Amino acid sequence: MRRPLVLVAAAALLCAGCSSADAGNHDKATAASPSSTSSSDSRSAVRAAVAALREDSAGFRQEIELEGEGQVYGLTVTGGFDFAADRGHLAVDLPGGAIDHSDEVFADGKIYISGVQGVGKDAWGVMPRDKAQAHYLLRAPLNDPEHVLQQVAAMREISREGEENVQGVRAVRYRGILDHRTVTLRMAPDVRTKTDQARDILGSDLPVFADAWVDDRGRLVQTRMSANLSGAQVTLTMTLSDIGEPVRVTVPKAADTIPVNEVSGILNG
């Protein structure tokens, strides 16, 4: 499964058939739909919800779907994060992949990663958090959930899309677009170059949409980012839970870690 999955991700990144790239009629109509709330008010609501979460903690589940050639491949990222303390843990799973699981720990400005190629089975690779980079479209550097929040907070042309039920909670759904600068935030240089080329071929920013669900307490309860590029589609949905609950993090012992300069592969974003 691994090779088709990587090819699908590459197709989305390279914007295969960009001359006919299509975000779908629904997405186009929704993005342009009128709203009873001004774009400024909607933007303020989203940014306030993101800012509040970044001063709090939460459990989260990310579902990443890559679709192409009539097939859908999925990864899941689950864990908990204390955004205020910049500490958290997560697990990445890719059923059927050559490497199907990885654990990551965020603490003290570092990211600890298990299952790194070239690192012993019982050892953890470790690198500075600010050095991690994204290697695929709409993937966060080493699946960092705060990176997702940063991108969502940068949504533009936001409209209020009504109320929906998210895990039993009524929430207002806001929809907007992500500009090229936001989409390419912290991308690896080679990937950024290819994405720039895709934009140039298309003649405009890649059609990337973002959604944020905010409950009546002003809490962010779900986010989604998606791109549909002629024949290939990528969607990242992050659902938040247990907001405000403590997140316990166990940092690997120094003796069990090996410094690494770069970590790539579909599991690692």
Buried (B, 14 or more C-beta within 10 A) or exposed (E): EBEEBBBBBBBBBBBBBBEEBEBEEEBEEBBEEEBEBEBEBBBEBBBBBBEBBBEBBBBBBBBBBBBBEEEEBBBEBBBBBBBEEBBBBBBBBBEEBEBBEBBBBBBEEBBBBBBBEEBEEEBBBBBEBEBBBBBBBBBBBBBBBBBBBBBBBBBEEBBBBEEEEBEEBEBBBBBBBBBBEBBBBBBBEEBBEBBEEBBEEBEEBBBBBBBBBBBEEEBBBBBBBBBBBBBBBBBBBBBBBEBEEEBEBEBBEEEEBEEBEEBBBBBBB
